[in-house]
Amino acid sequence: MTSTADRLVRQQDREQGIGTNKKAVKFSQQDYETLRQQCLKSGRLFEDNCFPAEPKSLGYKELGPDSKETKGVVWKRPKELCPNPKFIVDGATRTDICQGQLGDCWLMAAIASLTLDQDILPRVVPQEQSFTEGYAGIFHFQIWQFGEWVDVVIDDRLPTRDGKLLFVHSVERSEFWSALLEKAYAKLYGSYEVLKGGKATEGFEDFTGGIAEIYTLAEEEEEEEEEEEAPPNLFQIMQKALSLGSLLGCSIKVDIQGKPVQLVRIRNPWGRKEWTGPWSDEISYSDFIKQFSNLEMCNLTPDTLLSDKVGHWNHYQYEGTWRKGSTAGGCRKFSATFSSNPQFVVRLEDVDDDPLDGKDGCTILVGLMQKDGRQQKRLGRKLQSIGFAIYKYKGRSNVHLGPDVLLEQSYLAKSSSFNNTREVCKRFKLPPGEYAIVPSTYKPDKDGSFLLRVFSEKPAAASPLEDDFDIPIEEEELSESDVDPHFKEIFKQTDGNAIFKKHDTDSSGTMNSHEMRGAATEAGFQVNSAVLQAIVSRYSDAQYAIDFDCFVGCLIKLEMLFKMFKTLERADTGKIELDMQQWLCLAIF
């Protein structure tokens, strides 16, 4: 019940704009300015009890309290490390970041890349912070996490050994913004240790809210499944990405002896080794695709790009959940449950301007991200294998597609594979039309939460495929105990017993919970995925089966709740307002 209430509150917050960069969610409900003023008033430096200067904040295994890697670690404030610490010295630059003893070079590269765009950097690193005016030992940063911006407060106690920072630090020893940002990131995900291992694109996304593509260039012994092979027109894709403000290596063309040469300018985040082959700093494109394994490209949301010199993607995002017994249907291989997965519709109308391949079509990027992967590492849990398929939409407007529609056609496009990675993303070019996107785990009945994002070159319409509520209302008063004789009469009229028997395919006296949506619809009760999850949680047994009495009781409850809502609804607004007494009386009833 609490988790359901939390989801409702989050939905209400989003309707009010909370979760945008301008109205970031306060992580752990900590308000930076309120805490800073309290510290200034009391004359005490801030100490963060939510991420204390203790061994548990370092890690849980290799950096756990008893590990040799954490011997001699002392948490110190910058003013204990140098006489005149600065938040930023002479502007934030890529040389401000040096890797420490933590294997988070991917994060280091992403932090360094922030400094290359002075419009993006202040969104993540508020610039007014300092160790002089208004200093209270407290700092804050804004990080994008699973669809919303989060404001993370930290104190400035940093892990050190022998008087030096243990992890990320600046070449300039008096500068601390990068070390403090790393600490905020570690707090957001639970500890420093969970930051070990990753891709720079994960950091790019978390610092911009963008969507990342990864293309495989040179062949590797162990090619990662979620990465796309570089298409023949990759250089043109890079050029188009730059025109849309994406983060990647800069590309230009020059003429040498009357012939154009494609060049790519790149930067080594470690700064320890430099390409010395042809063109040196301006490496040729042919050498680039031979020498480097991957191209990582982060496409930015419209609100991130402040310059009018670049174009903008159109951006749509939706949260969803897979729940065992209701909306976790698995991949198409599991035909009995596949249509139970959440579904989303995208309507494409206008074709691209200046198509890269010269053919008309609508370019879209689809990204499916599962949540809380790094937090699960501490518990020894692995990410789910996730993927998505795209179908030509065949159905009435905004109707969740059943197996009779979804399985009668082949998919038009899909993610490269199902992979246990944080996100799978792929670029598509489709003809104008309506398309249904079905995100899923590989196997059914795997719980999880996800974020589905669609970027399109031209404006598109995107929305969840959810049935509108439609429940038959009888004039008589009805309570949940009134199964006889009133509701049996309703069931006779709707052939309810026949409906139940139809879905009880093995004549066991129960039906599979995945069939509940279809059975309820046949009985005249249309519900969406969120309500379906609640129904399964309330009325199915431990094996996610629903017997006849529970089926009838569920429909009675639905009708009763719908009637209550319509009675309390004000002026057809679709909303009701209750005080505490009214809520308790209704909930107990």
Secondary structure, 3 states (H helix, E strand, C coil): CHHHHHHHHHHHHHHCCCCCHHHCEEHHHCCHHHHHHHHHHHCCCCCCCCCCCCHHHHCCCCCCCCCHHHCCCEEECHHHHCCCCECCCCCCCHHHCECCCCCCHHHHHHHHHHCCCCCCHHHHCCCCCCCCCCCCCEEEEEEEECCEEEEEEEECCEEEECCEECCCECCCCCECHHHHHHHHHHHHHCCCHHHCCCCHHHHHHHHHCCEEEEEECCCCCCCCCCCEECCCCHHHHHHHHHHCCCECCEEEEEEECCEEEEEEECCCCCCCCCCCCCCCCEEEHHHHHHHCCEEEEEECCCCCCCCCCCCCCEEEEEEEEECCCCCCCCCCCCCCCHHHCCCEEEEECCCCCCCCCCCCCEEEEEEEEECCHHHHHCCCCCCCCEEEEEEECCCCCCCCCCHHHHCCCCCCEECCCCECCCEEEEEEEECCEEEEEEEEECCCCCCEEEEEEEEECCCCEEEECCCCCECCCCCCCCCCCCHHHHHHHHHHHHCHHHHHHHHCCCCCCEEEHHHHHHHHHHCCCECCHHHHHHHHHHHCCCCCEEEHHHHHHHHHHHHHHHHHHHHHCCCCCCCCCCCHHHHHHHHHC
